[in-house]
């Protein structure tokens, strides 16, 4: 059971990483973002992007 959970977590990490690599240049015209710049507005925009553009329901 633990191995299955770890594989699922790793898969979700890889998918989110891929979507962030698309989202950051699309929205902010950057390849990377300092974690100190992550705020509620960023999270809301990312949430909207994932739900509307990538059909991801969280």
C-alpha positions in Angstrom: 0.0 0.0 0.0 2.8 2.5 0.8 4.5 1.9 -2.5 1.2 2.6 -4.4 0.7 5.8 -2.4 4.3 6.9 -3.1 3.9 6.2 -6.8 0.7 8.2 -6.9 2.3 11.1 -5.1 5.3 11.1 -7.4 3.0 11.0 -10.4 1.0 14.0 -9.1 4.2 15.9 -8.4 5.4 15.3 -12.0 2.1 16.4 -13.5 2.1 19.6 -11.4 5.7 20.3 -12.2 4.9 20.0 -15.9 1.9 22.3 -15.6 3.9 24.9 -13.6 6.6 24.9 -16.4 3.8 25.8 -18.8 2.0 28.2 -16.5 4.9 30.4 -15.3 6.0 31.6 -18.8 2.3 31.9 -19.9 1.2 34.1 -17.0 4.4 35.7 -15.7 6.9 35.4 -18.6 9.4 33.7 -16.3 10.8 30.2 -16.1 11.1 30.1 -12.3 9.6 32.0 -9.4 11.0 32.8 -6.0 8.9 31.1 -3.4 8.7 34.3 -1.5 6.6 35.7 -4.3 3.9 33.0 -4.0 0.8 34.5 -2.4 -2.9 33.9 -2.4 -3.3 35.7 -5.8 -0.7 33.4 -7.4 -2.4 30.3 -6.0 -5.8 31.5 -7.1 -4.5 32.1 -10.7 -2.8 28.7 -10.7 -6.0 27.1 -9.4 -8.1 28.8 -12.1 -5.5 27.8 -14.8 -5.5 24.2 -13.7 -9.3 24.0 -13.6 -10.0 25.8 -16.8 -7.1 25.1 -19.1 -6.0 21.6 -17.9 -9.4 20.3 -16.6 -7.9 19.4 -13.3 -10.3 19.3 -10.4 -8.7 19.5 -7.0 
